Amino acid sequence: MKRVLLIGSGEVGTKHAKALMRADGLELVAVADPAPAVAPPAGVPLLEGWDGALSRFGPDLVVVATPPGTALNAARTAARGGATVLVEKPVTLDPAHLTPVAEDARIFVAFQPHFAPGIAELLRQRPTVRRAEVTLVCRRDRAYYRGWRTRYATAGGILHQQAIHGLALALRLLPATAIASCTTTVDRVRRWAESEDRITTMTTFADDTVLTVDAQVDSDEERRHEVTLHLDDGQRLHIRGRNLEAGLGDPSSAPGDLELRQAMYRALPSDGTSPAHHHSSLFPLSELRRTLEVIDRVYRTTRTVSEAGTAA
């Protein structure tokens, strides 16, 4: 039985707590959060500081579900203590913070949609992708934008918070070449936060591969977060779902969020496992730097096309 410490008891931390309590072979021994939005599960102790919780419980696995201002420090501290770490995106907003250190080998990013049907095999096969199109349509209402989520400096934008699951997957499958050009437009209408309501961007790489993103968080349409891959042989692959969860399979039988989180927990490696034998859907922290570098470039080339007053 692996002992698990959960750092963070907000909206995302609560999802982890629910999944961890129902996961075979895992015991949630404590939750650490100085100001929890939700109480931990019955019988699970709540501690104010994560550093004290690490020394007190000596967990085998640490799940970090905190804002990017503290996530990377907590994850690396836990990993230095010998724990395997699963940390929520975006981890940090600055790609320079991800200059590799030894403990990063024990840290993985919590992209549970990458465990959707067919994705592991796709990542193993690595087909030649010439163009990737990422789409996000959802709605974030006024109640979502509070505290750290209202400022770009502490939360980032849509690409850091909502569209990063698909963006990171697309970049895993595109060749890792330098950015040749990038054009971006954003819409800010509601102005409930410093982040945008919609962003559209096209990034062309040095090998002429292309990444496009069209992501909006003010839509009344049915939620969807999807990726379309254009392969070198002319095929198109569609990764579908509210949050990619259908993968390459049938959306009507797609696994739920809890099931995907538990699959992600099961895939975490035991001590001494060679990276060559890691589950292909696992996302090592070392791979996140490229994603954040692309996001950083996108926002540095942004042109604002509308900025009206506060919308109803």
C-alpha positions as CSV (number, residue, x, y, z in Angstrom):
1,M,0.0,0.0,0.0
2,K,1.5,3.3,-1.1
3,R,1.1,6.3,1.3
4,V,-0.1,9.4,-0.5
5,L,0.0,13.1,0.6
6,L,-2.2,15.5,-1.3
7,I,-1.0,19.1,-1.3
8,G,-3.9,21.4,-2.1
9,S,-7.6,21.1,-1.3
10,G,-9.2,23.4,-3.9
11,E,-11.3,22.5,-6.9
12,V,-8.8,20.2,-8.5
13,G,-7.4,18.8,-5.3
14,T,-10.9,17.7,-4.3
15,K,-11.1,15.7,-7.5
16,H,-7.8,14.0,-6.7
17,A,-9.0,13.3,-3.1
18,K,-12.1,11.5,-4.4
19,A,-10.1,9.5,-6.9
20,L,-7.3,8.6,-4.5
21,M,-9.8,7.4,-1.9
22,R,-11.2,4.9,-4.4
23,A,-7.9,3.8,-5.9
24,D,-6.6,0.3,-5.2
25,G,-3.2,0.2,-3.5
26,L,-3.2,3.8,-2.4
27,E,-3.8,5.3,1.0
28,L,-4.4,9.0,1.4
29,V,-2.6,9.7,4.6
30,A,-3.0,13.5,4.8
31,V,-4.0,16.7,3.0
32,A,-1.9,19.8,3.3
33,D,-3.5,23.2,2.7
34,P,-3.3,26.4,4.8
35,A,-6.7,27.6,3.5
36,P,-8.7,24.6,2.1
37,A,-11.7,25.3,-0.1
38,V,-13.1,21.9,0.7
39,A,-12.6,19.7,3.8
40,P,-10.6,16.6,3.3
41,P,-12.3,13.2,3.2
42,A,-13.5,11.9,6.6
43,G,-10.7,10.5,8.7
44,V,-7.9,12.1,6.6
45,P,-5.9,14.7,8.7
46,L,-5.5,18.2,7.4
47,L,-2.2,20.0,7.9
48,E,-1.5,23.6,7.2
49,G,2.0,23.3,5.8
50,W,3.1,20.8,3.1
51,D,6.8,20.8,4.3
52,G,5.8,19.6,7.7
53,A,3.4,17.1,6.2
54,L,6.3,15.7,4.1
55,S,8.5,15.1,7.1
56,R,5.7,13.8,9.3
57,F,4.3,11.2,6.9
58,G,7.1,10.3,4.6
59,P,4.8,9.6,1.7
60,D,5.6,7.3,-1.2
61,L,3.5,9.5,-3.6
62,V,2.8,13.2,-3.4
63,V,0.0,14.8,-5.5
64,V,0.5,18.6,-5.9
65,A,-2.7,20.5,-6.8
66,T,-1.8,24.1,-6.0
67,P,-1.5,27.3,-8.1
68,P,1.7,27.7,-10.2
69,G,3.2,30.0,-7.6
70,T,3.9,27.1,-5.2
71,A,3.5,24.0,-7.3
72,L,7.0,23.6,-8.6
73,N,8.7,24.2,-5.3
74,A,6.5,21.7,-3.5
75,A,6.9,19.1,-6.2
76,R,10.7,19.3,-6.2
77,T,11.0,19.3,-2.4
78,A,8.8,16.2,-2.3
79,A,10.9,14.5,-5.0
80,R,14.2,15.3,-3.2
81,G,12.8,13.5,-0.2
82,G,12.3,10.4,-2.3
83,A,8.6,10.5,-3.2
84,T,7.2,10.0,-6.7
85,V,5.3,13.2,-7.5
86,L,2.3,14.0,-9.7
87,V,1.9,17.8,-10.1
88,E,-1.0,19.6,-11.7
89,K,-0.6,21.8,-14.7
90,P,0.7,24.4,-15.5
91,V,3.2,23.8,-12.6
92,T,4.9,27.2,-13.4
93,L,4.3,30.0,-15.9
94,D,8.0,30.6,-16.7
95,P,9.7,27.9,-18.8
96,A,13.1,29.0,-17.5
97,H,12.1,27.6,-14.1
98,L,12.2,24.1,-15.7
99,T,15.9,24.0,-16.2
100,P,16.5,20.4,-15.3
101,V,17.6,19.3,-11.8
102,A,18.1,15.7,-10.6
103,E,14.8,15.4,-8.7
104,D,12.8,16.2,-11.9
105,A,13.2,12.5,-12.9
106,R,10.6,11.6,-10.1
107,I,8.1,14.2,-11.2
108,F,5.2,13.8,-13.7
109,V,2.5,16.3,-14.8
110,A,-1.1,15.3,-14.3
111,F,-2.5,15.1,-17.8
112,Q,-5.1,12.5,-17.2
113,P,-6.7,12.9,-20.6
114,H,-3.6,11.5,-22.1
115,F,-4.7,8.1,-20.7
116,A,-7.8,8.2,-22.9
117,P,-8.4,5.2,-25.3
118,G,-5.8,4.9,-28.0
119,I,-3.5,7.7,-26.8
120,A,-0.9,5.4,-25.3
121,E,-0.5,3.5,-28.5
122,L,-0.4,6.7,-30.6
123,L,2.4,8.0,-28.4
124,R,4.3,4.7,-28.8
125,Q,3.9,4.7,-32.6
126,R,4.7,8.4,-33.0
127,P,3.3,8.8,-36.5
128,T,4.6,11.7,-38.5
129,V,2.3,14.7,-37.8
130,R,2.4,17.7,-40.2
131,R,-0.3,19.8,-38.6
132,A,-2.1,19.7,-35.2
133,E,-5.3,21.6,-34.5
134,V,-6.4,22.1,-30.9
135,T,-9.9,23.2,-30.1
136,L,-11.4,24.2,-26.8
137,V,-15.0,25.4,-26.3
138,C,-16.2,25.9,-22.7
139,R,-17.6,28.4,-20.3
140,R,-16.0,29.9,-17.2
141,D,-18.5,32.0,-15.3
142,R,-17.8,34.9,-13.0
143,A,-17.5,32.7,-9.9
144,Y,-14.5,31.0,-11.4
145,Y,-12.4,34.2,-11.5
146,R,-11.4,34.9,-8.0
147,G,-8.2,35.3,-6.0
148,W,-5.1,34.1,-7.9
149,R,-7.1,33.2,-11.0
150,T,-7.8,36.9,-11.8
151,R,-4.2,37.9,-12.6
152,Y,-2.1,36.7,-15.5
153,A,1.0,36.8,-13.4
154,T,-0.4,34.1,-11.1
155,A,-2.7,32.1,-13.3
156,G,-1.5,32.7,-16.9
157,G,-4.0,32.6,-19.7
158,I,-6.3,30.1,-21.4
159,L,-3.4,28.2,-22.8
160,H,-1.9,27.7,-19.3
161,Q,-5.1,26.8,-17.6
162,Q,-7.8,25.3,-19.9
163,A,-6.3,24.3,-23.3
164,I,-3.0,22.9,-22.0
165,H,-4.1,19.3,-22.0
166,G,-4.6,19.3,-25.8
167,L,-1.7,21.6,-26.5
168,A,0.7,19.5,-24.6
169,L,-0.5,16.4,-26.4
170,A,-0.2,18.0,-29.8
171,L,3.4,19.1,-29.0
172,R,4.3,15.6,-27.9
173,L,3.4,14.4,-31.3
174,L,4.8,17.2,-33.5
175,P,8.6,17.1,-34.2
176,A,10.5,19.1,-31.6
177,T,11.9,21.9,-33.9
178,A,12.3,25.6,-33.4
179,I,9.5,28.1,-33.9
180,A,9.7,29.9,-37.2
181,S,6.7,32.2,-36.8
182,C,3.7,32.8,-34.6
183,T,0.5,34.9,-35.1
184,T,-2.0,35.3,-32.3
185,T,-5.2,37.2,-31.6
186,V,-7.2,37.4,-28.4
187,D,-10.6,38.7,-27.4
188,R,-11.2,40.3,-24.1
189,V,-14.9,41.2,-23.6
190,R,-16.0,40.3,-20.1
191,R,-12.8,41.5,-18.4
192,W,-13.4,39.4,-15.3
193,A,-9.7,38.7,-15.1
194,E,-6.5,39.7,-16.9
195,S,-6.7,36.6,-19.0
196,E,-8.6,36.4,-22.3
197,D,-12.0,35.1,-23.3
198,R,-10.8,33.7,-26.6
199,I,-7.4,33.0,-28.2
200,T,-6.6,31.9,-31.7
201,T,-3.1,31.2,-32.8
202,M,-1.0,29.6,-35.5
203,T,2.6,28.6,-34.9
204,T,4.8,27.4,-37.7
205,F,7.9,25.5,-36.9
206,A,11.3,25.3,-38.8
207,D,10.3,22.1,-40.5
208,D,7.0,23.6,-41.8
209,T,4.9,21.7,-39.3
210,V,2.0,23.8,-37.9
211,L,0.1,24.0,-34.6
212,T,-3.1,25.9,-34.4
213,V,-5.2,26.6,-31.3
214,D,-8.7,28.1,-31.1
215,A,-9.8,28.2,-27.5
216,Q,-12.6,30.1,-25.8
217,V,-14.0,30.2,-22.3
218,D,-17.1,32.3,-22.8
219,S,-19.2,30.0,-25.0
220,D,-22.7,28.7,-24.4
221,E,-22.0,25.7,-26.8
222,E,-21.6,22.2,-25.5
223,R,-18.1,21.9,-24.0
224,R,-15.5,20.2,-26.0
225,H,-11.7,20.0,-26.0
226,E,-10.3,18.1,-29.0
227,V,-7.2,17.7,-31.1
228,T,-7.1,16.9,-34.9
229,L,-3.9,15.5,-36.2
230,H,-3.0,15.7,-39.9
231,L,-0.5,12.9,-40.7
232,D,2.2,12.8,-43.3
233,D,0.4,10.1,-45.2
234,G,-2.8,12.1,-45.5
235,Q,-4.7,10.5,-42.7
236,R,-6.5,12.6,-40.1
237,L,-6.9,11.4,-36.5
238,H,-9.5,13.0,-34.2
239,I,-9.1,13.0,-30.5
240,R,-12.5,13.9,-29.1
241,G,-14.4,14.6,-25.9
242,R,-15.3,17.3,-23.4
243,N,-11.7,17.1,-22.3
244,L,-10.1,14.6,-24.8
245,E,-11.5,11.7,-22.7
246,A,-12.8,9.8,-25.7
247,G,-9.4,9.7,-27.2
248,L,-9.5,7.8,-30.5
249,G,-12.5,5.8,-29.4
250,D,-16.2,6.1,-29.3
251,P,-17.3,9.3,-27.4
252,S,-20.4,7.4,-26.2
253,S,-18.3,5.0,-24.2
254,A,-15.5,7.4,-23.1
255,P,-14.1,6.9,-19.6
256,G,-14.9,9.5,-16.9
257,D,-12.5,11.8,-15.2
258,L,-12.2,9.6,-12.1
259,E,-11.3,6.6,-14.2
260,L,-8.7,8.5,-16.1
261,R,-7.1,9.8,-12.9
262,Q,-6.9,6.3,-11.4
263,A,-5.3,5.0,-14.6
264,M,-2.7,7.8,-14.3
265,Y,-2.0,6.8,-10.7
266,R,-1.6,3.1,-11.6
267,A,0.9,4.1,-14.4
268,L,3.3,5.9,-12.0
269,P,6.6,4.0,-11.9
270,S,8.0,2.2,-8.9
271,D,11.5,3.1,-7.7
272,G,14.2,2.0,-10.0
273,T,12.0,1.7,-13.1
274,S,13.9,2.8,-16.2
275,P,12.3,5.7,-18.1
276,A,12.4,3.4,-21.1
277,H,9.8,1.3,-19.4
278,H,7.5,4.1,-18.2
279,H,3.9,4.2,-19.5
280,S,3.9,6.1,-22.7
281,S,1.0,8.3,-21.5
282,L,2.9,9.6,-18.5
283,F,4.1,13.1,-19.0
284,P,7.6,13.7,-17.4
285,L,8.1,17.2,-16.0
286,S,11.1,17.5,-18.3
287,E,8.8,17.6,-21.4
288,L,6.7,20.5,-20.0
289,R,9.4,23.1,-20.8
290,R,8.7,22.9,-24.6
291,T,5.0,23.3,-24.0
292,L,5.5,26.4,-21.8
293,E,8.1,27.8,-24.3
294,V,5.5,27.6,-27.1
295,I,2.8,29.2,-24.8
296,D,5.2,32.0,-23.9
297,R,5.9,32.7,-27.5
298,V,2.2,32.7,-28.4
299,Y,1.4,35.3,-25.7
300,R,4.4,37.5,-26.7
301,T,3.0,37.8,-30.2
302,T,-0.6,38.5,-29.2
303,R,-2.7,41.1,-30.9
304,T,-5.9,42.1,-29.0
305,V,-8.8,42.4,-31.4
306,S,-11.6,43.5,-29.0
307,E,-11.7,44.8,-25.5
308,A,-15.1,46.0,-24.7
309,G,-16.5,46.8,-21.3
310,T,-17.7,44.3,-18.7
311,A,-20.2,42.0,-20.3
312,A,-23.3,40.7,-18.5
